[in-house]
Amino acid sequence: MAKKQTFGDKVRKQREAGKSMAKLVIAEKKANGQYSFKQKIVHVDDVQAELKAARN
């Protein structure tokens, strides 16, 4: 008989949690005219709040 694999459920839960995240790339203009980029990973529910905070 085969042993039941328990790690499959853990991997599936991690994948589902990862799909509820969003990656934001925020551009900022430096004093010398060049742009710098910052990456941030946030929960999908917090995307609008992060974008609003980045505009200020």
PyMOL commands that place a pseudoatom at each C-alpha (Angstrom):
pseudoatom trace, name=CA, resn=MET, resi=1, chain=A, elem=C, hetatm=0, pos=[0.000, 0.000, 0.000]
pseudoatom trace, name=CA, resn=ALA, resi=2, chain=A, elem=C, hetatm=0, pos=[1.154, 3.494, -0.758]
pseudoatom trace, name=CA, resn=LYS, resi=3, chain=A, elem=C, hetatm=0, pos=[1.638, 6.000, 1.980]
pseudoatom trace, name=CA, resn=LYS, resi=4, chain=A, elem=C, hetatm=0, pos=[-0.636, 9.026, 1.827]
pseudoatom trace, name=CA, resn=GLN, resi=5, chain=A, elem=C, hetatm=0, pos=[1.226, 12.165, 0.787]
pseudoatom trace, name=CA, resn=THR, resi=6, chain=A, elem=C, hetatm=0, pos=[0.497, 15.073, 3.084]
pseudoatom trace, name=CA, resn=PHE, resi=7, chain=A, elem=C, hetatm=0, pos=[2.838, 17.593, 1.479]
pseudoatom trace, name=CA, resn=GLY, resi=8, chain=A, elem=C, hetatm=0, pos=[0.517, 17.973, -1.537]
pseudoatom trace, name=CA, resn=ASP, resi=9, chain=A, elem=C, hetatm=0, pos=[-2.038, 19.857, 0.539]
pseudoatom trace, name=CA, resn=LYS, resi=10, chain=A, elem=C, hetatm=0, pos=[0.634, 22.191, 1.893]
pseudoatom trace, name=CA, resn=VAL, resi=11, chain=A, elem=C, hetatm=0, pos=[1.911, 22.996, -1.589]
pseudoatom trace, name=CA, resn=ARG, resi=12, chain=A, elem=C, hetatm=0, pos=[-1.618, 23.612, -2.870]
pseudoatom trace, name=CA, resn=LYS, resi=13, chain=A, elem=C, hetatm=0, pos=[-2.336, 26.031, -0.011]
pseudoatom trace, name=CA, resn=GLN, resi=14, chain=A, elem=C, hetatm=0, pos=[0.895, 27.927, -0.704]
pseudoatom trace, name=CA, resn=ARG, resi=15, chain=A, elem=C, hetatm=0, pos=[0.015, 28.245, -4.382]
pseudoatom trace, name=CA, resn=GLU, resi=16, chain=A, elem=C, hetatm=0, pos=[-3.447, 29.570, -3.553]
pseudoatom trace, name=CA, resn=ALA, resi=17, chain=A, elem=C, hetatm=0, pos=[-1.958, 32.085, -1.117]
pseudoatom trace, name=CA, resn=GLY, resi=18, chain=A, elem=C, hetatm=0, pos=[0.552, 33.197, -3.721]
pseudoatom trace, name=CA, resn=LYS, resi=19, chain=A, elem=C, hetatm=0, pos=[-2.190, 33.895, -6.239]
pseudoatom trace, name=CA, resn=SER, resi=20, chain=A, elem=C, hetatm=0, pos=[-3.771, 36.378, -3.870]
pseudoatom trace, name=CA, resn=MET, resi=21, chain=A, elem=C, hetatm=0, pos=[-0.675, 38.590, -3.964]
pseudoatom trace, name=CA, resn=ALA, resi=22, chain=A, elem=C, hetatm=0, pos=[0.096, 41.385, -6.425]
pseudoatom trace, name=CA, resn=LYS, resi=23, chain=A, elem=C, hetatm=0, pos=[3.422, 42.854, -7.488]
pseudoatom trace, name=CA, resn=LEU, resi=24, chain=A, elem=C, hetatm=0, pos=[3.612, 46.636, -7.701]
pseudoatom trace, name=CA, resn=VAL, resi=25, chain=A, elem=C, hetatm=0, pos=[6.355, 48.458, -9.582]
pseudoatom trace, name=CA, resn=ILE, resi=26, chain=A, elem=C, hetatm=0, pos=[6.535, 52.096, -8.541]
pseudoatom trace, name=CA, resn=ALA, resi=27, chain=A, elem=C, hetatm=0, pos=[8.572, 54.600, -10.568]
pseudoatom trace, name=CA, resn=GLU, resi=28, chain=A, elem=C, hetatm=0, pos=[10.083, 57.698, -8.997]
pseudoatom trace, name=CA, resn=LYS, resi=29, chain=A, elem=C, hetatm=0, pos=[11.835, 60.504, -10.836]
pseudoatom trace, name=CA, resn=LYS, resi=30, chain=A, elem=C, hetatm=0, pos=[15.207, 61.486, -9.377]
pseudoatom trace, name=CA, resn=ALA, resi=31, chain=A, elem=C, hetatm=0, pos=[16.597, 65.011, -9.224]
pseudoatom trace, name=CA, resn=ASN, resi=32, chain=A, elem=C, hetatm=0, pos=[18.906, 64.328, -12.181]
pseudoatom trace, name=CA, resn=GLY, resi=33, chain=A, elem=C, hetatm=0, pos=[15.968, 63.359, -14.438]
pseudoatom trace, name=CA, resn=GLN, resi=34, chain=A, elem=C, hetatm=0, pos=[16.435, 59.598, -14.312]
pseudoatom trace, name=CA, resn=TYR, resi=35, chain=A, elem=C, hetatm=0, pos=[13.851, 57.179, -12.984]
pseudoatom trace, name=CA, resn=SER, resi=36, chain=A, elem=C, hetatm=0, pos=[14.245, 54.637, -10.218]
pseudoatom trace, name=CA, resn=PHE, resi=37, chain=A, elem=C, hetatm=0, pos=[11.926, 51.687, -9.756]
pseudoatom trace, name=CA, resn=LYS, resi=38, chain=A, elem=C, hetatm=0, pos=[10.825, 49.966, -6.573]
pseudoatom trace, name=CA, resn=GLN, resi=39, chain=A, elem=C, hetatm=0, pos=[9.093, 46.589, -6.467]
pseudoatom trace, name=CA, resn=LYS, resi=40, chain=A, elem=C, hetatm=0, pos=[6.669, 45.645, -3.746]
pseudoatom trace, name=CA, resn=ILE, resi=41, chain=A, elem=C, hetatm=0, pos=[4.506, 42.559, -3.248]
pseudoatom trace, name=CA, resn=VAL, resi=42, chain=A, elem=C, hetatm=0, pos=[1.232, 43.210, -1.450]
pseudoatom trace, name=CA, resn=HIS, resi=43, chain=A, elem=C, hetatm=0, pos=[-2.035, 41.395, -0.842]
pseudoatom trace, name=CA, resn=VAL, resi=44, chain=A, elem=C, hetatm=0, pos=[-4.669, 41.893, -3.544]
pseudoatom trace, name=CA, resn=ASP, resi=45, chain=A, elem=C, hetatm=0, pos=[-7.021, 43.613, -1.116]
pseudoatom trace, name=CA, resn=ASP, resi=46, chain=A, elem=C, hetatm=0, pos=[-4.381, 46.267, -0.300]
pseudoatom trace, name=CA, resn=VAL, resi=47, chain=A, elem=C, hetatm=0, pos=[-3.450, 47.256, -3.872]
pseudoatom trace, name=CA, resn=GLN, resi=48, chain=A, elem=C, hetatm=0, pos=[-5.629, 50.370, -4.059]
pseudoatom trace, name=CA, resn=ALA, resi=49, chain=A, elem=C, hetatm=0, pos=[-4.368, 51.670, -0.721]
pseudoatom trace, name=CA, resn=GLU, resi=50, chain=A, elem=C, hetatm=0, pos=[-0.743, 51.155, -1.758]
pseudoatom trace, name=CA, resn=LEU, resi=51, chain=A, elem=C, hetatm=0, pos=[-1.282, 52.942, -5.075]
pseudoatom trace, name=CA, resn=LYS, resi=52, chain=A, elem=C, hetatm=0, pos=[-2.940, 55.858, -3.297]
pseudoatom trace, name=CA, resn=ALA, resi=53, chain=A, elem=C, hetatm=0, pos=[-0.026, 56.066, -0.841]
pseudoatom trace, name=CA, resn=ALA, resi=54, chain=A, elem=C, hetatm=0, pos=[2.507, 55.990, -3.691]
pseudoatom trace, name=CA, resn=ARG, resi=55, chain=A, elem=C, hetatm=0, pos=[0.866, 58.956, -5.422]
pseudoatom trace, name=CA, resn=ASN, resi=56, chain=A, elem=C, hetatm=0, pos=[1.341, 61.174, -2.350]
for i in range(1, 56): cmd.bond("trace and resi %d" % i, "trace and resi %d" % (i + 1))
show_as sticks, trace
zoom trace
